[in-house]
Amino acid sequence: MDQLATTLVTELPPDFAQWDELLALILRAFAYMDGVIDPPSSAHLLTPESLRRKAGQETGFLAVENGPIVGCIFALERERDFYVGKLAVEPGLQGRGIGGRLMQAVEDLARRRGKQAIELQTRIELTANHAAFARLGFREAGRTAHEGYDRPTSITMRKVLS
């Protein structure tokens, strides 16, 4: 039996109320970055309320497995593309394709809305992420520096949709 058979990816429902649970998942998934990336992850600035506001401005998707939320992703619609952020998968379940399925949900949404691409940013230090996104068809499109830094801190990666 397929390991992912019980993992359901759905759009965040309008009546979603598990903001504390979702925030805890994001913080667990991003914890490995602590002490690795500089500046620290913006995930540390999230609150249940700010996540709720984010969901009001962006399209969110959840991966749910036998009840618990095991993954999420948010996508901000822009004029010609979608910007993807806060892709998070429960650490003990990473490597099973859940992140790829969440990313596929955003790609499907982008195609339905007639967008040409999806874009994301990943930190310079997270080379395993660069490779994972490259396997999903993303290519480096630029480098940027956070405010106050004189060196690039993030890589912008873009996937052109066919």
C-alpha positions in Angstrom: 0.0 0.0 0.0 1.2 3.5 -0.9 2.6 5.3 2.2 0.8 8.5 1.1 -2.6 6.9 0.6 -3.8 8.3 3.9 -2.3 11.8 3.4 -5.0 14.2 2.1 -4.0 17.6 0.6 -6.8 20.1 0.7 -7.2 23.9 0.5 -7.4 25.5 3.9 -11.1 25.6 4.7 -12.8 29.0 5.4 -13.8 27.8 8.9 -10.3 26.6 9.9 -9.6 27.2 13.6 -6.5 25.2 14.4 -4.1 28.1 14.2 -2.1 27.0 17.3 -1.6 23.5 15.9 -0.6 24.9 12.5 1.9 27.4 14.0 3.4 24.5 16.1 3.9 22.5 13.0 5.6 25.3 11.2 7.9 25.9 14.1 8.8 22.2 14.4 9.5 22.0 10.6 11.7 25.2 10.6 13.5 24.4 13.9 16.5 22.8 12.1 17.3 26.3 10.7 18.0 27.7 14.1 21.7 28.6 14.4 22.2 27.7 10.7 20.7 30.7 8.9 21.4 34.4 9.4 19.2 36.3 10.0 16.9 33.9 11.8 13.7 32.5 10.1 10.7 34.8 10.0 8.7 31.8 11.2 9.7 33.0 14.7 7.6 36.1 14.2 4.4 34.2 13.4 1.5 34.1 15.8 -1.8 32.2 15.5 -3.4 35.6 14.6 -0.8 36.5 12.0 -1.3 33.0 10.4 -5.0 33.6 10.3 -4.4 37.0 8.6 -2.0 35.3 6.2 -4.7 32.8 5.2 -7.0 35.7 4.5 -4.6 37.2 2.0 -3.1 34.0 0.5 -4.3 30.5 -0.5 -3.3 27.9 2.1 -3.1 24.1 1.7 -3.0 21.5 4.4 -1.7 17.9 4.3 -3.7 15.9 6.8 -2.9 12.3 7.8 -5.4 10.3 9.8 -6.5 13.5 11.6 -3.4 15.5 12.4 -2.1 18.3 10.2 1.3 17.0 8.9 2.1 19.8 6.3 1.2 23.2 5.0 2.0 25.7 2.3 0.8 29.2 1.5 0.7 30.8 -1.9 0.4 34.5 -2.6 -1.2 35.4 -6.0 0.7 38.0 -7.9 0.1 39.5 -11.3 1.9 36.8 -13.3 2.8 34.1 -10.8 2.3 32.8 -7.3 4.8 33.3 -4.5 5.1 30.2 -2.3 6.0 30.5 1.4 5.9 28.6 4.7 6.1 25.1 3.1 6.3 22.9 6.2 6.2 19.2 6.7 6.2 17.4 10.1 9.9 16.5 10.6 9.4 12.8 11.2 7.5 12.5 7.9 9.8 14.4 5.6 11.1 12.5 2.6 7.8 10.8 1.9 6.6 13.2 -0.8 4.3 15.3 1.3 6.1 18.6 0.4 6.0 17.7 -3.2 2.2 17.1 -3.0 1.7 20.4 -1.3 3.8 22.1 -4.0 1.8 20.3 -6.7 -1.4 21.8 -5.2 0.0 25.3 -5.7 1.1 24.5 -9.2 -2.4 23.2 -10.0 -3.9 26.4 -8.5 -1.5 28.6 -10.6 -2.4 26.8 -13.8 -6.1 27.2 -13.1 -5.6 30.9 -12.6 -3.5 31.2 -15.8 -0.2 32.0 -14.1 3.1 31.5 -15.8 5.2 30.5 -12.9 5.6 29.9 -9.2 8.4 31.4 -7.2 9.9 31.0 -3.7 12.9 32.0 -1.7 15.3 29.8 0.2 18.2 30.8 2.4 21.7 30.7 1.0 22.9 28.3 3.8 20.2 25.6 3.1 21.8 23.8 0.2 19.7 20.7 0.7 16.6 22.8 0.1 18.2 24.2 -3.1 18.6 20.7 -4.4 15.1 19.6 -3.3 13.5 22.5 -5.1 15.7 21.9 -8.2 14.4 18.3 -8.3 10.9 19.8 -8.4 11.8 21.9 -11.4 12.9 25.2 -9.8 15.8 27.2 -11.1 17.8 30.0 -9.4 16.4 33.4 -10.6 18.3 35.7 -8.3 19.9 36.4 -4.9 18.8 39.0 -2.4 20.0 40.3 0.9 17.9 40.9 4.0 17.9 44.5 5.2 21.2 45.3 7.0 23.2 42.6 5.3 26.0 43.3 2.7 25.9 39.8 1.3 23.1 37.7 -0.3 21.1 35.9 2.3 18.4 34.3 0.1 18.1 32.6 -3.3 15.0 33.3 -5.4 14.0 30.1 -7.2 11.4 30.1 -10.0 9.5 27.3 -11.8 8.1 28.1 -15.2 4.8 26.3 -15.7 4.1 24.7 -19.1 
